[in-house]
Amino acid sequence: GWWYKPDFIINDLNINSAVARPWHDEVLMLGGSGSQPYTVRGYAYAGGGKKIIRVEISLDQGKSWRLAEIRRFEEPNEFGKYWCWVHWDIDVPTFD
C-alpha cells in the first residue's frame, strides 16, 4: 500500500523545542540602563537520533534571530546517534 512508500512514511519527528523560562505569568523588570539581562531557557529534541546543532530565538516576530547556547548531557552512542533532549539558554537585554 501507499503507507510503505518512502514519501509517506513518518520515520522521524520534527524538531521539538520549548521555552522553560520565563515561566507562565512570570513578571520581568524592564527598565533603564542599570537593568540586567534575562536568561531565556528551554529544551529541544530532534528525534531519530539526530543532533540538535543550533537553537535560535526571535524577540521581534521573526525579523531577526539570536543564537542560543546549547548544553548537552550525553555523548553520541556507538552509532553516532543522540537520544536525549538538550538544554539551551540565551541572555537577552531587558532594556532594548
N, C-alpha and C positions, 0 to 999 in steps of 0.2 A: 503494500500500500504506500500511499504518499508519505506516511509518517516515517518511513525508512529512508527517504531521500535526504541527503545532507543539507539541502536548502531549508528543510523544515524541522530538522532535529534540534532540540534545545539541549545542548551539552554543557553550556556554560551559563553562568549568571552574569547579568550586567553588574558593573561596579556599583557597590553599595557604600554609602558614606552617610554619616550623621554628625550633627553638631551636638556636643555634650555640654559645652559651656559657651555662651551664657545659658543658664538654666531658664526654664519657662518662668516667666514673671520676675526674673532677676532684674534689679534696678542697677544701672550703671551710672556712676557720677561722671557727667560730661562737663567740660569747662575749660578754664583758662590755661595759661602757659605752664602752670605747675602740675597739670594733670598727668597721671601715669598711664602708660599703655595698658591695654587689657589683653590678656591671653585667651584667645578663642581656641577651644579644644574640641577634638572629635575623634572618630574612628572610621576605618574604611576596610573593605574586603572585596577582592576581585572575583573569587570563585575559580574553580578549575585548576587550582594550584598556581595561578598566575600571581606575579609580584606587583604590588602597588608601587609605581615608580614616581608618582607625583600627586599632590593634592593642592588644588588652587581654590581660593575663595574670592568672592567679589563683594564689595561693600557699596557698589553703585549700580546695582541691577545689570551686571554683565558688561559695563563699559570698559572696566579694567579688572585685572586679576592679580592676586598676590599668591606667591608660592609658600606653602606651609612646610614646616619641618616634620619629617616622618620619623617615628620611633618604632623600631622593630624589636620583637621579643623572641624571635626564633631564627634559626638558620635554615636554609633550604634542606629538604630531605635528600636522600641519595640520588633522586631523580631530578633534582633542581626545582622542586615544587614548594610553594609556600601555602600553608593551610590555615594560618592564624590571621586574625584581624590585626591591623596596625593602628597605632595611635598617632594623631597628628596635632600640631599646635602652631599658632602664629600670633605674634604680638601685633596689635593694631592700635593706632593712636585714638584717644578719646577726644581729641581736640581738633580733628580735621574738619 
